[in-house]
Amino acid sequence: MEKTVLICEFAPARAGVLRRALARFGIPVREGEREEYLLPLGYLAGVKGSLPLGGTYDGEPLPEEMLVFCYLTGEELDKALLAMRKAGLAGIACKAVLTETNSGWNCLQLYRELRREHEAMHKNG
C-alpha cells in the first residue's frame, strides 16, 4: 500500500496546488471521481483485499472539499499539513486519516461523519 492523499470535490486549480505542494515529499494525490463515492475508501486507497463493492454513485456532489491521508507516517502528515498551509490550502474542514475502521466506509459516509465531528467540535467551543 502506497502513501497517497485521496481528494474529493477539489476544483482543478486547487487540486493542482495540492499536487505541487505534496510532490516535493513524494506524496501523490488521487482524485476520487464522483461515480466512486459509494466504493470503500480502502478500495480507493489500494488496500489489498478491498473489494469494489458499492456500485456507481450518480447523486449530488459533496458540498465541500474532502481529503483523506492514506499511509502517511506522523512526520509525513505534519509535513503535508504544513505544505498545505504554506500553499494557501489551510481551512479544509473535512480531512481524515485512513484507518482500519473508516477504510470500509464510502466517501459519503466519511463526509457525514467528518461534518458531524466538525459541528460538534465547534458547538462545544
Secondary structure, 3 states (H helix, E strand, C coil): CCCEEEEECCCHHHHHHHHHHHHCCCCCEEECCHHHCCCEHHHHHCCCCCCCCCCCCCCCCCCCCEEEEECCCHHHHHHHHHHHHHCCCCCCCEEEECCCCHHHCEHHHHHHHHHHHHHHHHHCC
